[in-house]
């Protein structure tokens, strides 16, 4: 296993250098197995982080073609992460997911196939960022409006 292998795995998964190195060692250099190990690790880390308080975050708005509007609140543990480009990109991706797939609530949103990568659910996509930034991330709430729809 070379530094290039570690770098490639890190680029594809977003995991830290040491996590990638350990996963490749455990998988005896098998790239597919290493990705599986990292995915399992991401689940465990996300569960552990889920108990931590999220008192920072962002509210993002997205309007698609003047016909669909989405506003979402996503929380994290620190202002530092709330300003992180990867975090902001994820929040924007979530608004596009909601505009496109019209989930009814957060639970349904998390279970949906992620529109940017059909191999992942939205929940799995978020867990990859938790693995990378090492903070709890929670979707607090969202609202979606579509031109001409009936109000409830």
Residue pairs with C-beta under 8 A, 6 or more apart in sequence:
1 21
1 24
1 25
1 29
5 24
5 29
5 31
6 17
6 20
6 21
6 24
8 31
9 15
9 20
9 23
9 24
9 31
9 34
9 35
9 38
10 16
10 17
10 20
12 35
13 20
13 35
13 38
13 128
13 131
14 86
14 128
14 129
14 131
14 132
15 23
15 38
15 41
15 42
15 128
15 131
15 132
16 131
16 132
19 38
19 41
19 131
20 34
20 38
23 34
23 35
23 37
23 38
23 41
24 31
24 34
26 33
26 34
26 37
27 33
27 34
27 36
27 37
38 131
39 124
41 131
42 124
42 127
42 128
42 130
42 131
43 127
45 127
45 130
45 131
45 134
46 126
46 127
46 130
46 131
49 130
49 134
49 135
49 136
49 137
50 136
50 138
51 136
52 77
52 135
52 136
53 77
53 136
54 75
54 76
54 77
54 136
54 137
54 138
54 140
55 75
55 77
56 75
56 76
56 77
56 78
56 79
56 81
56 82
57 73
57 74
57 75
57 76
57 82
57 140
58 73
58 74
58 82
58 87
58 88
58 91
59 71
59 72
59 73
60 71
60 72
60 74
60 88
60 91
60 92
60 94
60 95
61 69
61 70
61 71
61 95
62 69
62 70
62 71
62 92
62 95
62 96
62 99
63 69
63 70
64 70
64 96
64 99
66 147
67 146
67 147
68 99
68 144
68 145
68 146
68 147
69 99
69 144
69 145
70 95
70 96
70 98
70 99
70 142
70 143
70 144
70 145
71 95
71 142
71 143
72 91
72 94
72 95
72 98
72 139
72 141
72 142
72 143
73 139
73 140
73 141
73 142
74 87
74 90
74 91
74 94
74 137
74 138
74 139
74 140
75 137
75 138
75 139
75 140
76 82
76 87
76 133
76 135
76 136
76 137
76 138
77 135
77 136
78 135
81 87
81 133
81 135
81 137
84 133
86 129
86 132
86 133
87 129
87 133
87 137
90 125
90 126
90 129
90 137
93 114
93 116
93 125
94 109
94 122
94 139
94 142
95 142
96 115
96 116
97 103
97 109
97 112
97 114
97 115
97 116
97 122
98 109
98 142
98 144
99 144
100 115
101 109
101 112
101 115
102 144
102 146
103 109
103 112
106 139
106 141
106 142
109 122
109 139
109 142
110 121
110 122
110 123
110 126
110 139
111 121
111 122
111 123
112 121
112 122
113 120
113 121
113 122
114 120
114 121
114 122
114 124
114 125
116 125
117 125
120 128
126 137
126 139
129 137
130 136
130 137
